[in-house]
Amino acid sequence: MSIFSFFKGNRNQSPDLGYLHTDIHSHLIPAIDDGIQTMEEGLNILREMETLGYKKVITSPHTMWGTYDNTPQTIKSGLIKMQAAMDKEGIAIELESASEYYLDEHFMAKVHSNEELLTFGKNYILVETGFINEPPELKEASFHLTMKGYKMVYAHPERYLYLLEKPQLIEELLDRDIIFQLNAVSLTGCYSKPVQKLAERLIDMKAVKLVGTDCHNMGHINLLKEATLTKYWKKLLDLELLNNQL
Protein backbone atom coordinates (compact mmCIF):
# COMPACT_ATOMS: atom_id res chain seq x y z
CA MET A 1 0.00 0.00 0.00
CA SER A 2 1.32 3.43 -0.93
CA ILE A 3 1.68 5.98 1.84
CA PHE A 4 -0.45 8.24 -0.33
CA SER A 5 -3.44 6.05 0.53
CA PHE A 6 -3.45 7.85 3.88
CA PHE A 7 -4.91 10.87 2.16
CA LYS A 8 -7.71 9.24 0.21
CA GLY A 9 -11.27 9.23 1.46
CA ASN A 10 -12.97 11.62 3.80
CA ARG A 11 -12.89 12.64 7.42
CA ASN A 12 -15.27 9.86 8.41
CA GLN A 13 -12.86 7.16 7.31
CA SER A 14 -10.16 5.88 9.67
CA PRO A 15 -6.62 6.48 8.41
CA ASP A 16 -4.29 3.55 7.85
CA LEU A 17 -1.20 4.04 10.01
CA GLY A 18 0.33 0.68 9.15
CA TYR A 19 3.24 2.46 7.46
CA LEU A 20 4.46 3.61 10.87
CA HIS A 21 4.23 0.05 12.25
CA THR A 22 5.15 1.02 15.82
CA ASP A 23 4.07 3.71 18.28
CA ILE A 24 6.86 4.45 20.73
CA HIS A 25 5.30 6.91 23.18
CA SER A 26 2.12 6.32 25.18
CA HIS A 27 0.81 5.90 28.71
CA LEU A 28 -1.24 2.72 28.59
CA ILE A 29 -0.55 0.90 31.85
CA PRO A 30 -3.38 1.59 34.28
CA ALA A 31 -3.08 3.87 37.28
CA ILE A 32 0.69 4.33 37.47
CA ASP A 33 0.95 7.81 35.96
CA ASP A 34 -1.28 10.45 34.33
CA GLY A 35 -2.30 8.10 31.53
CA ILE A 36 -5.11 5.56 31.54
CA GLN A 37 -6.61 4.72 34.92
CA THR A 38 -8.51 1.51 34.12
CA MET A 39 -7.78 -1.67 32.19
CA GLU A 40 -10.95 -1.20 30.13
CA GLU A 41 -9.78 2.24 28.97
CA GLY A 42 -6.46 0.81 27.86
CA LEU A 43 -8.07 -2.08 26.02
CA ASN A 44 -10.37 0.27 24.12
CA ILE A 45 -7.40 2.39 23.03
CA LEU A 46 -5.33 -0.63 21.98
CA ARG A 47 -8.26 -1.99 19.95
CA GLU A 48 -8.48 1.35 18.16
CA MET A 49 -4.72 1.46 17.55
CA GLU A 50 -4.90 -2.03 16.07
CA THR A 51 -7.75 -0.89 13.82
CA LEU A 52 -5.62 2.07 12.70
CA GLY A 53 -2.95 -0.33 11.48
CA TYR A 54 -0.33 -0.24 14.23
CA LYS A 55 1.44 -3.57 14.66
CA LYS A 56 3.25 -2.71 17.88
CA VAL A 57 2.86 -0.29 20.78
CA ILE A 58 5.81 0.46 23.05
CA THR A 59 4.11 2.12 25.99
CA SER A 60 6.20 4.48 28.11
CA PRO A 61 4.86 5.38 31.57
CA HIS A 62 6.45 8.35 33.30
CA THR A 63 9.34 7.88 35.68
CA MET A 64 9.63 11.17 37.54
CA TRP A 65 11.15 11.53 40.99
CA GLY A 66 8.61 12.58 43.62
CA THR A 67 5.65 12.48 41.21
CA TYR A 68 5.62 9.14 39.41
CA ASP A 69 8.16 7.01 41.23
CA ASN A 70 7.87 4.10 38.86
CA THR A 71 10.50 1.40 38.66
CA PRO A 72 11.17 -1.23 36.00
CA GLN A 73 9.38 -3.66 38.31
CA THR A 74 6.16 -1.65 38.63
CA ILE A 75 6.05 -1.03 34.89
CA LYS A 76 6.78 -4.65 33.95
CA SER A 77 4.16 -5.86 36.41
CA GLY A 78 1.56 -3.57 34.85
CA LEU A 79 2.58 -4.73 31.38
CA ILE A 80 2.03 -8.38 32.32
CA LYS A 81 -1.49 -7.58 33.57
CA MET A 82 -2.33 -5.57 30.48
CA GLN A 83 -1.01 -8.32 28.20
CA ALA A 84 -3.14 -10.92 29.99
CA ALA A 85 -6.22 -8.75 29.52
CA MET A 86 -5.37 -8.26 25.82
CA ASP A 87 -5.00 -12.00 25.31
CA LYS A 88 -8.38 -12.59 26.95
CA GLU A 89 -9.99 -10.01 24.65
CA GLY A 90 -8.25 -11.27 21.51
CA ILE A 91 -6.31 -8.05 20.87
CA ALA A 92 -3.37 -9.10 18.73
CA ILE A 93 -1.32 -5.89 18.62
CA GLU A 94 2.14 -6.41 20.15
CA LEU A 95 2.68 -4.54 23.42
CA GLU A 96 6.05 -3.73 24.97
CA SER A 97 7.09 -1.28 27.67
CA ALA A 98 9.79 1.31 28.13
CA SER A 99 9.54 4.50 30.21
CA GLU A 100 9.56 8.24 29.71
CA TYR A 101 12.26 9.46 32.07
CA TYR A 102 12.25 13.00 33.41
CA LEU A 103 15.70 14.51 32.88
CA ASP A 104 17.02 15.87 36.16
CA GLU A 105 19.71 15.11 38.70
CA HIS A 106 17.76 12.09 39.98
CA PHE A 107 17.67 10.52 36.53
CA MET A 108 21.36 11.20 35.96
CA ALA A 109 22.09 9.54 39.31
CA LYS A 110 20.34 6.43 38.02
CA VAL A 111 22.50 6.53 34.91
CA HIS A 112 25.76 6.99 36.81
CA SER A 113 24.92 4.24 39.33
CA ASN A 114 24.03 1.77 36.57
CA GLU A 115 20.45 1.26 37.74
CA GLU A 116 18.24 -0.74 35.40
CA LEU A 117 16.55 1.54 32.88
CA LEU A 118 13.78 0.55 30.49
CA THR A 119 14.70 1.00 26.84
CA PHE A 120 13.31 0.08 23.43
CA GLY A 121 14.73 -0.71 20.00
CA LYS A 122 18.51 -0.34 19.83
CA ASN A 123 18.87 0.60 23.50
CA TYR A 124 16.95 3.82 22.92
CA ILE A 125 15.90 5.65 26.06
CA LEU A 126 13.03 8.14 26.04
CA VAL A 127 13.77 11.34 27.97
CA GLU A 128 11.59 14.38 28.60
CA THR A 129 12.34 17.71 30.29
CA GLY A 130 10.36 20.49 31.90
CA PHE A 131 8.48 22.63 29.40
CA ILE A 132 9.73 26.08 30.41
CA ASN A 133 13.38 26.00 31.43
CA GLU A 134 16.28 24.19 29.79
CA PRO A 135 17.61 21.69 32.33
CA PRO A 136 21.30 22.07 33.15
CA GLU A 137 21.81 18.38 32.33
CA LEU A 138 20.39 18.60 28.81
CA LYS A 139 23.49 19.08 26.67
CA GLU A 140 25.61 16.54 28.51
CA ALA A 141 22.92 13.89 29.01
CA SER A 142 23.40 12.31 25.60
CA PHE A 143 27.16 11.99 26.20
CA HIS A 144 26.72 10.22 29.53
CA LEU A 145 23.97 8.00 28.14
CA THR A 146 26.14 7.08 25.15
CA MET A 147 29.00 6.20 27.47
CA LYS A 148 26.64 3.80 29.25
CA GLY A 149 25.51 2.22 25.98
CA TYR A 150 22.22 4.08 25.52
CA LYS A 151 20.86 6.29 22.74
CA MET A 152 18.93 9.37 23.88
CA VAL A 153 15.48 9.98 22.42
CA TYR A 154 14.25 13.52 23.08
CA ALA A 155 10.50 13.35 23.74
CA HIS A 156 8.24 15.96 22.07
CA PRO A 157 10.82 18.76 21.63
CA GLU A 158 8.18 20.90 19.91
CA ARG A 159 6.53 21.42 23.30
CA TYR A 160 9.53 23.00 25.02
CA LEU A 161 9.30 26.76 25.44
CA TYR A 162 13.06 27.07 25.83
CA LEU A 163 13.52 25.77 22.27
CA LEU A 164 11.15 28.43 20.99
CA GLU A 165 13.22 31.05 22.80
CA LYS A 166 16.61 29.57 21.78
CA PRO A 167 16.19 28.09 18.30
CA GLN A 168 19.96 27.71 17.94
CA LEU A 169 19.76 25.06 20.66
CA ILE A 170 17.96 22.76 18.21
CA GLU A 171 21.06 22.51 16.02
CA GLU A 172 23.29 22.03 19.07
CA LEU A 173 21.21 19.07 20.21
CA LEU A 174 21.04 17.56 16.73
CA ASP A 175 24.83 17.86 16.51
CA ARG A 176 24.99 15.68 19.61
CA ASP A 177 23.19 12.94 17.67
CA ILE A 178 20.08 13.08 19.84
CA ILE A 179 17.00 11.47 18.28
CA PHE A 180 14.03 13.87 18.12
CA GLN A 181 10.60 12.32 18.75
CA LEU A 182 7.59 14.34 17.62
CA ASN A 183 4.09 14.01 19.04
CA ALA A 184 1.84 13.55 16.00
CA VAL A 185 -1.03 15.37 17.70
CA SER A 186 1.09 18.54 17.89
CA LEU A 187 0.27 19.06 14.21
CA THR A 188 -3.36 19.79 15.13
CA GLY A 189 -2.49 22.80 17.30
CA CYS A 190 -3.98 21.04 20.34
CA TYR A 191 -1.17 22.17 22.64
CA SER A 192 -0.89 25.67 21.14
CA LYS A 193 -0.20 27.35 17.82
CA PRO A 194 3.47 28.02 18.72
CA VAL A 195 3.91 24.31 19.47
CA GLN A 196 2.32 23.44 16.14
CA LYS A 197 4.62 25.87 14.31
CA LEU A 198 7.72 24.45 15.99
CA ALA A 199 6.57 20.93 15.11
CA GLU A 200 6.25 22.00 11.49
CA ARG A 201 9.66 23.65 11.58
CA LEU A 202 11.28 20.49 12.94
CA ILE A 203 9.71 18.53 10.09
CA ASP A 204 10.97 21.08 7.56
CA MET A 205 14.44 20.72 9.10
CA LYS A 206 14.18 16.92 8.75
CA ALA A 207 15.03 16.77 12.44
CA VAL A 208 12.35 14.26 13.39
CA LYS A 209 13.36 10.58 13.47
CA LEU A 210 10.53 9.11 15.57
CA VAL A 211 6.85 9.94 15.86
CA GLY A 212 4.60 8.97 18.75
CA THR A 213 1.03 9.41 19.87
CA ASP A 214 1.83 10.30 23.51
CA CYS A 215 -1.57 8.73 24.07
CA HIS A 216 -3.00 9.23 27.55
CA ASN A 217 -6.67 8.72 26.69
CA MET A 218 -9.08 8.17 23.80
CA GLY A 219 -9.09 11.90 23.14
CA HIS A 220 -5.52 11.60 21.91
CA ILE A 221 -6.57 8.90 19.44
CA ASN A 222 -9.18 11.27 18.03
CA LEU A 223 -6.52 13.99 17.75
CA LEU A 224 -4.21 11.53 16.02
CA LYS A 225 -6.85 11.02 13.34
CA GLU A 226 -7.10 14.80 12.94
CA ALA A 227 -3.31 15.02 12.61
CA THR A 228 -3.41 12.75 9.55
CA LEU A 229 -5.54 15.39 7.80
CA THR A 230 -3.06 18.23 8.29
CA LYS A 231 -0.84 19.52 5.51
CA TYR A 232 2.32 18.48 7.37
CA TRP A 233 1.31 14.83 7.82
CA LYS A 234 2.63 13.77 4.43
CA LYS A 235 5.82 15.76 5.03
CA LEU A 236 6.24 13.88 8.29
CA LEU A 237 5.82 10.50 6.61
CA ASP A 238 8.32 11.47 3.94
CA LEU A 239 11.07 11.70 6.55
CA GLU A 240 13.41 8.78 7.27
CA LEU A 241 11.52 7.67 10.37
CA LEU A 242 12.75 4.84 12.58
CA ASN A 243 9.31 3.66 13.75
CA ASN A 244 9.02 0.86 11.22
CA GLN A 245 12.43 -0.51 12.23
CA LEU A 246 11.35 -1.26 15.80
N, C-alpha and C positions, 0 to 999 in steps of 0.2 A: 504493500500500500504506500502510495506517495504521501509525503508529509503535507502536500497541498490539499489532501482530502480533509484535513482539519478545517478548512475554510469553506467547504461546501455545505449546503443546507441552510437552515435558519436557526434562530435563537432557541427554538423549542427542541432542537435535536441535541443529544449529548455529543460532545466532542470525543474523538478517539485519541487518547493520550498514549497509545501503545508505543509510539516512537520513543518516548522518554524511558519506558521500561520500568524505571525505579524512582520512587520518591525517597529522598534522603533526609527530610526534615519534617517531623510531625510530633504530636504529643498524644499518643493513642494507647497509653497504659493507664487504667483507671485510678484516679484519686491519689496520684503521687506528685502532681504539679498542677499548673493552671490549665491543663488540657482537659480531656474527657474525665467525667466523674463516675460514670457507670459503664459496666461491660456492654450493656445494650447499645449505648451511644456509640461506643467504639466499633461494635459489630456492624451497625448501620452505616458508619462511615467507610469501613473496609469493604462492605458490599458495594457501595457506590464507587469506590476507587477501582475495584475489580471491574465493574461495569464500564468505567471510563477507559479501561485498557491497561492499567498498571499491572505489571507482573510481580513486582516486589515493593514492599514498603519497609524502609529502615526507620523505625520510629525512634525519637530522640528526646526523651524526657529531660527537663532541666536538672542540672546539678549546680546548685548555687548556695554557697555557704550561708547559713543562718536563715534561709528562706525555703529552699528545697534541698534538704540535706540527703539527697539520694546517694546510693552506693551502687556499685555493679551488682551486688546481691539483691537489693530491693528492685532494681530494674529487671534483672533476669527472672526473678520470682514472678513479677507482674507479667512478663512476656510469656512465661510458661502457662499462666492462667488464661491469658488472652488466646494463646494458640489452642489450648484445649477447648475453649468456647468456639473458636473458629472451626475446628475440626467437627464439633458437634453440629454446627450449623451448615456445614458443607461449603465454607468459604475457602476457596483454593489459593487465593493470593498468598505469596510467600511473605512472611513477617519476620524481620530481624530487629535487633535493638542496638542502639548506640546511646549517646547522651549529648546534650547541648550544654557545654561547660561554660560557666561565667568566668571570664578572664579577669582575675585579680590575684592578690598575693596568696590567697588560699589555694587557688588552682595551681599556681606556679610551685607552691610547696609540694603538692601532690606529684607534679612532674619531677621535681628534684629528688624526692624521696622514693621514686620508682613505685608509687602506688599503682594498682591496677586501674587502667582507664579504658572505657568502652569506645571502640573504634569501628569503622566500617571500611569496606573496600580495601585499598592498599595501605592499611594503617592510617587512614584519614581520621582526623579528630575534629569534631565540630565545636567551634568556639564562638561565643557571643561576647559583646561588651555592653556597658551602659550606653544609653542613646545620646546623652548630652556631651559628656566630657571624654576625651581620648584618655584611655588608661595608660599609666606610665609603663606598663609591661608590654604594650601593644607591639612596638617595633622589634623587640628582642624575643618575643614569645616564639615566633616561627623558628628562630635559631636554636633556642633551647629544645623545642619540640623535635626539630630535625636531628639534633644530637642524641636524642633519646629514641630515634627511629620512627617518629611520627611525621605526618604531613598535615599542616594546619589548614583547616577549612574555615573561612571567615563568614559567619552566618549573617545573612541579610544586611550587607554593608549599606545598601540604599537607605536604610532607616536611621543611620547615625548622623546626628546633627553636626558633629565635629568634622565629618567628611564634606558636608555642604559648606562649612566655613573654611576648610583647608583643603581645597580640591587637589593641591599638589601632593597631599598625603596618599591619594589613591595610587599614583605612580610609584611612590616610595614603597608601598606595601606590595604592589605587583612585582617590583624589582626584587623583593624578598621571596618571590615564588610562592606566595600565599594564594590559595584557591578561593576565589570569590563565589559565594552561593547566593543567588537571588531568590527572593520570595516571589513566586509567579503572581500572587494576588496584588503585589505592589503596582502592577501595571494598570490596575483598575482605579487607582487613586484612593483606595480605601483607607490608607494610613494618612495621607495628605497629598496635595498636589506637588509640593517640593520633593517628597519621597518618590512619587511617580516619575518626576523629571530626572532625578538622579538615577533611578532604575533604567530609564531610557538611555541616559548618557553612558552608563556602564555597558549596556548592550552595544551602543554605537562604538565604544572603545574596544569591543570584543574582550572585555575583562571577565565576563561571566563564564565559569566552567561547570557549575552545577546549578540546578534549579530545584527548588523544593516548594511544597505547599505550605509548610509551617502550620499544618492543620491542627486546630484546637477543638473544633466543633463543626457541625454540619454547615454553618454559615460560611466557613472558609471553603468548603467544597463548592458552594454556590458561587462564591467569588472567583474560584478557580475557573469555573465555566465561563464567567464573564471575561476573565483575563484572556481566554482563547479567542475572543472576538475583538481584541484591541489591535491597533495597527502595528504594535511592536512584538506581537506574539510570533509572527513568522520570522522576524529578525532574530528573535531569541532562539528559535529552533534551527536557524541557519548557522548558529555558532557551533564550535567543536565541543559540545557538551560531553561530560563524562558519565552522565546518568545511565546510559545504556551499556556501560562497561562494568556495571556493578552487579 
